[in-house]
Amino acid sequence: MSDESEAAERQEWEEERALIERHSKMLAEGTVGGPRTITRLVELTGLKRWKITLRHVDLKNAFQESIGKTSHNHFEMESMQRKLVCRRP
């Protein structure tokens, strides 16, 4: 592989990572609409699904972990609110 093709591949790799990181953060924070899923992340980035699920596994895992914590807290909060409403006189 030539130096030019290695440099181009490295640049593509870094651009993909930047896209994934930016859109993962936006989805996790709720600043962009739609479900917080890998499918939605694929739509937002415009990348092929395999690039997120197979090529950048660490970013995929970090995204899933961040939305899992956020979603869990959201559902936990809703559950607590329902319990409080039920206990009001």
C-alpha positions as CSV (number, residue, x, y, z in Angstrom):
1,M,0.0,0.0,0.0
2,S,1.4,3.4,-0.9
3,D,1.8,6.3,1.5
4,E,-0.9,8.2,-0.3
5,S,-3.5,5.5,0.0
6,E,-2.6,4.9,3.6
7,A,-3.0,8.6,4.3
8,A,-6.3,8.6,2.5
9,E,-7.5,5.6,4.4
10,R,-6.4,7.1,7.7
11,Q,-8.2,10.4,6.8
12,E,-11.4,8.5,6.0
13,W,-11.1,6.6,9.3
14,E,-10.8,9.8,11.3
15,E,-13.7,11.5,9.4
16,E,-15.9,8.5,10.1
17,R,-15.0,8.6,13.8
18,A,-15.7,12.3,14.0
19,L,-19.1,11.9,12.4
20,I,-20.0,9.0,14.7
21,E,-18.9,10.8,17.8
22,R,-20.7,14.0,16.9
23,H,-24.0,12.4,16.1
24,S,-23.8,9.9,19.0
25,K,-23.5,12.8,21.4
26,M,-26.4,14.6,19.7
27,L,-28.6,11.6,19.9
28,A,-27.6,10.8,23.5
29,E,-28.3,14.4,24.6
30,G,-31.6,14.5,22.7
31,T,-30.6,17.5,20.6
32,V,-31.7,15.7,17.4
33,G,-35.1,14.0,16.9
34,G,-35.8,10.3,16.5
35,P,-35.2,7.2,18.4
36,R,-31.8,6.7,20.0
37,T,-30.7,3.6,18.0
38,I,-27.9,2.5,15.9
39,T,-30.3,2.7,12.9
40,R,-30.9,6.4,13.6
41,L,-27.1,6.9,14.1
42,V,-26.6,5.3,10.6
43,E,-29.2,7.7,9.1
44,L,-27.6,10.8,10.7
45,T,-24.0,10.0,9.8
46,G,-24.8,8.7,6.3
47,L,-22.3,5.9,6.8
48,K,-22.9,2.3,6.0
49,R,-24.1,0.3,9.0
50,W,-21.1,-2.0,9.0
51,K,-18.8,0.9,9.4
52,I,-20.4,1.7,12.8
53,T,-21.1,-1.9,13.9
54,L,-17.9,-3.6,12.7
55,R,-15.3,-1.0,12.0
56,H,-15.8,1.4,14.9
57,V,-17.0,-1.0,17.5
58,D,-15.6,1.1,20.4
59,L,-17.7,4.1,19.4
60,K,-20.8,1.9,18.9
61,N,-20.4,0.4,22.3
62,A,-19.8,3.8,23.9
63,F,-23.0,5.1,22.2
64,Q,-25.1,2.2,23.3
65,E,-23.7,2.6,26.9
66,S,-24.5,6.3,26.9
67,I,-28.1,5.8,25.6
68,G,-28.6,2.9,27.9
69,K,-27.8,5.0,31.0
70,T,-29.8,7.9,29.7
71,S,-32.8,5.7,28.8
72,H,-32.6,3.8,32.1
73,N,-32.6,7.1,34.1
74,H,-35.5,8.4,32.0
75,F,-37.6,5.3,32.7
76,E,-36.6,5.2,36.3
77,M,-37.6,8.8,36.7
78,E,-41.0,8.2,35.1
79,S,-41.6,5.2,37.3
80,M,-40.8,7.3,40.4
81,Q,-43.1,10.1,39.2
82,R,-46.0,7.6,38.7
83,K,-45.5,6.3,42.2
84,L,-45.6,9.8,43.7
85,V,-48.8,10.6,41.8
86,C,-50.4,7.5,43.1
87,R,-49.5,8.3,46.7
88,R,-51.0,11.8,46.6
89,P,-54.2,12.3,48.6
